[in-house]
């Protein structure tokens, strides 16, 4: 629902331990019609070991803003928790 455009993303990831890592990323999108937005995210992931070695917990804080928001993409501050199990 958004016109064509360009985008790019830069990510910095740091492995704190074998089980814990963090990631900081910044992305920007420039759409036709002078609409644009950017998003900054900070993620932390903890991967369990032992009997739960396929289980991980992710936490994200994301901030999205724009100078002229595309429809359906308001500025926001988002907190997200994700539990992942790899079968």
C-alpha positions as MATLAB code, in Angstrom:
seq = 'XXXXXXXXXXXXXXXXXXXXXXXXXXXXXXXXXXXXXXXXXXXXXXXXXXXXXXXXXXXXXXXXXXXXXXXXXXXXXXXXXXXXXXX';
ca = [
       0.000    0.000    0.000;
       3.040    2.258   -0.241;
       4.608    3.582   -3.432;
       7.971    2.308   -4.640;
      11.131    3.671   -3.078;
      14.493    2.786   -1.585;
      15.666    1.618    1.783;
      18.766    0.622    3.681;
      19.617   -0.884    7.058;
      22.759   -0.922    9.209;
      23.175   -3.452   12.021;
      25.722   -3.882   14.790;
      25.600   -7.196   16.653;
      27.664   -8.127   19.699;
      27.956  -11.618   21.202;
      28.225  -11.018   24.935;
      28.454  -14.757   25.700;
      27.625  -17.927   23.759;
      24.071  -17.630   25.103;
      23.511  -13.876   25.124;
      23.798  -11.320   22.309;
      22.602   -7.833   21.586;
      21.887   -6.036   18.336;
      21.412   -2.393   17.423;
      19.980   -1.549   14.009;
      18.868    1.517   12.086;
      16.836    1.471    8.883;
      15.512    4.201    6.658;
      12.998    4.094    3.838;
      12.375    6.784    1.232;
       9.149    6.292   -0.688;
       7.865    8.022   -3.803;
       5.563   10.928   -2.973;
       7.954   12.414   -0.387;
       6.931    9.989    2.342;
       9.699    8.496    4.435;
      10.290    6.775    7.731;
      13.116    5.414    9.836;
      13.305    2.829   12.603;
      15.875    2.213   15.329;
      15.788   -1.139   17.148;
      17.662   -2.587   20.109;
      17.416   -6.361   20.589;
      18.661   -8.722   23.284;
      18.460  -12.495   22.898;
      19.093  -15.184   25.503;
      19.486  -18.766   24.302;
      18.938  -21.445   26.928;
      21.164  -24.514   27.194;
      20.778  -28.061   28.491;
      17.317  -29.578   28.029;
      16.049  -26.235   26.694;
      18.869  -25.667   24.168;
      16.380  -25.028   21.317;
      14.564  -22.316   23.269;
      15.444  -18.620   23.163;
      13.915  -15.415   24.495;
      14.100  -12.153   22.522;
      13.374   -8.643   23.762;
      13.139   -5.628   21.431;
      12.701   -1.911   21.883;
      11.958   -0.153   18.605;
      11.361    3.474   17.728;
       9.842    4.423   14.375;
       9.368    7.983   13.190;
       8.813    9.861    9.955;
       8.715   13.372    8.612;
       5.652   12.573    6.463;
       4.211    9.223    7.544;
       2.899    6.760    4.968;
      -0.695    5.756    5.716;
      -0.814    3.050    8.378;
       2.718    3.735    9.676;
       2.435    6.129   12.623;
       5.352    7.147   14.830;
       5.682    4.632   17.633;
       7.744    3.295   20.505;
       7.393   -0.482   20.561;
       8.323   -3.117   23.111;
       8.247   -6.693   21.878;
       8.902  -10.037   23.540;
       9.336  -13.182   21.478;
       9.805  -16.760   22.616;
      11.318  -18.992   19.945;
      11.697  -22.752   19.893;
      13.606  -24.374   17.015;
      12.264  -27.846   16.201;
];
